[in-house]
Amino acid sequence: MRAVGAQLAALLRVRRPDLDPSRADLLAWSTLAVATSVSFHRLRLPGDRFRQLLAEMMTAVSDAEIPALRRGAVGAVDATDRWYPSRRAAILDQATRLFDRYGFAGVGIEDIGAAVGIAGPSVYNRFSSKAEILVELFARANLILQADLQRDLARATSAADALHRLIGSYTAYSLENPALIRLLITSEADQLGPEESHRLRGTQHGYVAEWGGLVRGHHPEMDPTEARIRVHAALGAVNDIAATPHLRASAGIEAAAGIVCGALLRIDPPRARARRGRG
């Protein structure tokens, strides 16, 4: 993927000589994220429309005008330097990191205990099983995303304003919690029982549907399926940016991610909307 991203970034710089390496790199990764977003849903459009839409979205991202980025230092936080308000919080955080790195099946209770600094069986004082830890992680993440959604909707003045607010809150949460976001979008939910897995998928589908409704609120003429495909692409771009350490560490990445999402959802940047309003 790094090799493909580098090749695409080089092609973008040929097509757009104004791009510096950092911006070309971000747009390349974001364009790839749009392409791979189709593997996270089963939505389809009739005829050639699906392929046309995918091409439109990838072109919109590659043409996006994003601000200059400044590379930051990429480094892992030493677990021994982290502060936790409780042992339960420490278990959840370390389990997130371990599940993300090795997969749910590849991590044992002893591994989680060792990461926290306690004996493996002591984990059972807080959780009845490893599966319960994963359920708690998913529940907390979805609760926060839903709370952000409701707060953003309550403060918004229009569908476009709501989408801008949602993009900001989702991007901030993803950049702060990249490992947890990766768990949410991978197949780790399949490790749970059918009922829990179905509930999680239903919550995620409902979340995307809320975004899709806002996109259609701003573009009433848009097909509902197209709106949801665009939402998946936008969330996928943010997820991939958050999952890529050197992009996540870049100064100005939140603003750039917002512009990429806006291009995918067909909403103008806030400043552009303000200028038009004054005119």
ABEGO torsion letter per residue (X at the ends): XAAAAAAAAAAAAAABAABBAAAAAAAAAAAAAAAAAAAABABBBBEAAAAAAAAAAAAAAAABBBBBBBBBBBBBBBAAABBBABAAAAAAAAAAAAAAAAEAAABBAAAAAAAAGBBAAAAAAABABAAAAAAAAAAAAAAAAAAAAAAAAAABABAAAAAAAAAAAAAAAAAABAAAAAAAABAAAAABBAAAAAAAAAAAAAAAAAAAAAAAAABAABBAAAAAAAAAAAAAAAAAAAABAAAAABBGAAAAAAAAAAAAAGBBBAAAAAAAAAX
